[in-house]
Amino acid sequence: MAEPALTNVFAFTARREEIARFFQDVLGLRPQAPHDDSVWFESTGGATFTVHDREEEADEGDEGDEGDEGGFVPWFHVPDLAAAYERAEARSAVFGGMRDGYFLARDPDGRVFGVRQWR
């Protein structure tokens, strides 16, 4: 079974092309094949960096939970998603509940992170 690992960092924005070009120009990152809603950069042994369209689907009262303008969301893969969800829920860290194969949570300082299970 794989160990928990940081696998992705998402930068949510309303200016995907401009922000992606910034990271290409400044850091020399190489984009993968195009996606409709995001630019994924080649990983060179670390986590994958993705510039993603800002999600506008926040429920009433959850404004800003997912995809805050200018924010970053690190994604962690774990060997047992249900167990990680249970532990996060016990600390009142989960928001939005279990989604389609992942959940979002906040650390004690309020930073958002995503959790998926290794496949």
Buried (B, 14 or more C-beta within 10 A) or exposed (E): EEEEEEBBBBBBBEEBEEBBBBBBEEEEBEBEEEEEEBBBBEBEEEBBBBBBBBEEEBEEEEEEBBBBEEBEBBBBBBEEBEEBBEBBBEEEBBBBEBEEEBBBBBEEEEEBBBBBBBE
